[in-house]
Amino acid sequence: MDPVSVGLLAALAGGAGGELGRQVWAGLTALVRRPLRRDAGEEAPAVSSGEAELARLERDPADQRQAQALSTALAVRAALDTDFRTGVEAWQEQAKLVRTGDGMVHNTISGGTQHGPVLQGRDFSGLSFTTPPPAPSAPAVQPTADTDDGDSALPPVRG
């Protein structure tokens, strides 16, 4: 079984995906709340059902550590309970229908002039740029009445 995406868990806990996202999150919640069943004949150490990790992520969906803890709990439980593993795999198929933006990047620059660095990508943090501000544009020079550029409508004065 592939691990459940940390980004997907955090996005769904935060309400991404609208009504479909809420339904998928409710499906995971119901799955996690099922009693833990170990495969026959196995003596395994006590493991988390995932309920505590799910509750903590619901309280703080932006905390990636909570999402990682839930992903890990789901993987451990799936390794011990084949019915749960089957349920998580089916849930993951449903979750693929939810658009969370997980991993997707759409960068666009159009029109105008960019002064300074332009950074395109996703999930940047701790960056700073110390570039000088752009030089001000020089004002356009207008001819004055004192200049004789030869284009004057009046003939030059000779004397």
C-alpha positions as CSV (number, residue, x, y, z in Angstrom):
1,M,0.0,0.0,0.0
2,D,1.3,3.5,-0.9
3,P,1.5,5.8,2.1
4,V,-1.3,8.4,2.4
5,S,-0.1,11.8,1.2
6,V,0.7,14.2,4.0
7,G,-0.3,17.1,1.8
8,L,-3.7,15.4,1.0
9,L,-4.4,14.7,4.7
10,A,-3.6,18.3,5.7
11,A,-5.6,19.8,2.8
12,L,-8.7,17.6,3.6
13,A,-8.5,18.4,7.3
14,G,-8.4,22.1,6.4
15,G,-11.5,21.8,4.4
16,A,-10.1,21.6,0.8
17,G,-12.2,20.2,-1.9
18,G,-15.6,21.6,-0.9
19,E,-18.4,19.1,-0.3
20,L,-16.5,16.2,-1.9
21,G,-13.5,16.9,0.4
22,R,-15.8,16.9,3.4
23,Q,-17.3,13.5,2.3
24,V,-13.8,12.0,1.7
25,W,-12.6,13.2,5.2
26,A,-15.8,11.8,6.8
27,G,-15.0,8.5,5.0
28,L,-11.5,8.4,6.5
29,T,-12.9,9.3,9.9
30,A,-15.4,6.4,9.8
31,L,-12.6,4.0,8.6
32,V,-10.2,5.0,11.4
33,R,-13.0,4.6,14.0
34,R,-13.6,1.0,13.0
35,P,-12.2,-1.5,15.6
36,L,-8.7,-2.6,15.0
37,R,-8.5,-6.2,13.8
38,R,-5.2,-8.0,13.6
39,D,-4.7,-10.7,11.0
40,A,-5.3,-14.2,12.4
41,G,-2.4,-15.7,14.4
42,E,-0.5,-12.4,14.8
43,E,0.9,-11.2,18.1
44,A,1.6,-7.6,17.4
45,P,2.5,-4.8,19.7
46,A,-0.1,-2.2,20.7
47,V,-0.4,0.4,17.9
48,S,-2.5,3.5,17.5
49,S,-5.8,3.2,15.7
50,G,-5.2,6.6,14.2
51,E,-8.0,8.3,16.1
52,A,-5.8,10.5,18.2
53,E,-3.7,11.5,15.2
54,L,-6.9,12.3,13.2
55,A,-8.3,14.4,16.0
56,R,-5.0,16.4,16.4
57,L,-4.9,17.1,12.7
58,E,-8.5,18.2,12.7
59,R,-7.6,20.7,15.4
60,D,-4.5,22.0,13.5
61,P,-4.7,21.2,9.8
62,A,-1.7,23.4,9.0
63,D,0.7,21.3,11.2
64,Q,2.6,19.0,8.8
65,R,3.9,17.0,11.8
66,Q,0.3,16.0,12.7
67,A,-0.4,15.0,9.1
68,Q,2.8,12.9,9.0
69,A,1.8,11.3,12.3
70,L,-1.6,10.3,10.9
71,S,-0.1,9.0,7.6
72,T,2.3,6.9,9.7
73,A,-0.5,5.6,11.9
74,L,-2.6,4.6,8.9
75,A,0.4,2.8,7.3
76,V,1.2,0.8,10.5
77,R,-2.5,-0.1,11.0
78,A,-2.8,-1.2,7.4
79,A,0.2,-3.4,7.8
80,L,-1.5,-5.2,10.7
81,D,-5.1,-5.3,9.5
82,T,-5.8,-6.4,5.9
83,D,-9.5,-5.2,6.0
84,F,-8.3,-1.8,7.1
85,R,-5.6,-1.8,4.3
86,T,-8.3,-2.6,1.8
87,G,-10.5,0.2,3.2
88,V,-7.6,2.7,3.0
89,E,-6.8,1.7,-0.6
90,A,-10.4,2.3,-1.6
91,W,-10.4,5.6,0.3
92,Q,-7.3,6.7,-1.5
93,E,-9.0,6.0,-4.8
94,Q,-11.9,8.3,-3.7
95,A,-9.5,10.9,-2.5
96,K,-7.9,11.2,-5.9
97,L,-11.1,12.9,-7.1
98,V,-10.7,15.8,-4.7
99,R,-8.7,18.7,-6.0
100,T,-6.5,19.9,-3.2
101,G,-3.8,21.5,-5.1
102,D,-1.4,18.9,-3.6
103,G,1.7,19.0,-5.8
104,M,0.3,21.2,-8.5
105,V,1.9,24.5,-9.5
106,H,0.6,27.1,-11.9
107,N,2.8,30.1,-12.3
108,T,2.0,33.0,-14.7
109,I,3.8,36.2,-15.4
110,S,2.2,38.5,-18.0
111,G,2.6,42.0,-19.1
112,G,4.6,44.8,-17.6
113,T,8.2,44.7,-16.5
114,Q,9.4,42.9,-13.4
115,H,12.1,44.7,-11.4
116,G,14.0,42.3,-9.3
117,P,14.0,38.6,-8.9
118,V,11.0,36.5,-10.1
119,L,10.7,33.2,-8.3
120,Q,8.3,30.5,-9.6
121,G,7.6,27.3,-7.9
122,R,5.8,26.0,-4.8
123,D,6.2,26.0,-1.0
124,F,9.0,28.5,-0.5
125,S,10.0,29.6,3.0
126,G,12.8,31.5,4.6
127,L,13.8,33.4,1.5
128,S,15.0,36.9,1.3
129,F,16.2,39.0,-1.6
130,T,18.5,42.0,-1.1
131,T,18.5,43.5,-4.6
132,P,18.6,47.3,-5.0
133,P,15.4,49.0,-6.1
134,P,15.3,49.8,-9.8
135,A,16.8,53.1,-11.0
136,P,14.2,55.8,-11.5
137,S,13.4,56.6,-15.1
138,A,15.0,59.8,-16.5
139,P,12.3,62.4,-17.3
140,A,11.9,63.0,-21.0
141,V,13.7,66.2,-22.3
142,Q,11.4,68.8,-23.8
143,P,12.9,71.4,-26.2
144,T,12.8,74.9,-24.9
145,A,12.1,78.2,-26.6
146,D,15.8,79.1,-26.2
147,T,17.1,76.3,-28.4
148,D,17.6,76.6,-32.1
149,D,17.3,73.2,-33.5
150,G,16.6,74.4,-37.0
151,D,13.0,73.3,-37.0
152,S,11.7,76.6,-35.8
153,A,8.9,78.2,-37.8
154,L,10.6,81.6,-37.5
155,P,13.7,82.4,-39.5
156,P,16.9,82.9,-37.5
157,V,17.8,86.5,-36.6
158,R,20.9,87.7,-38.3
159,G,22.6,90.8,-37.3
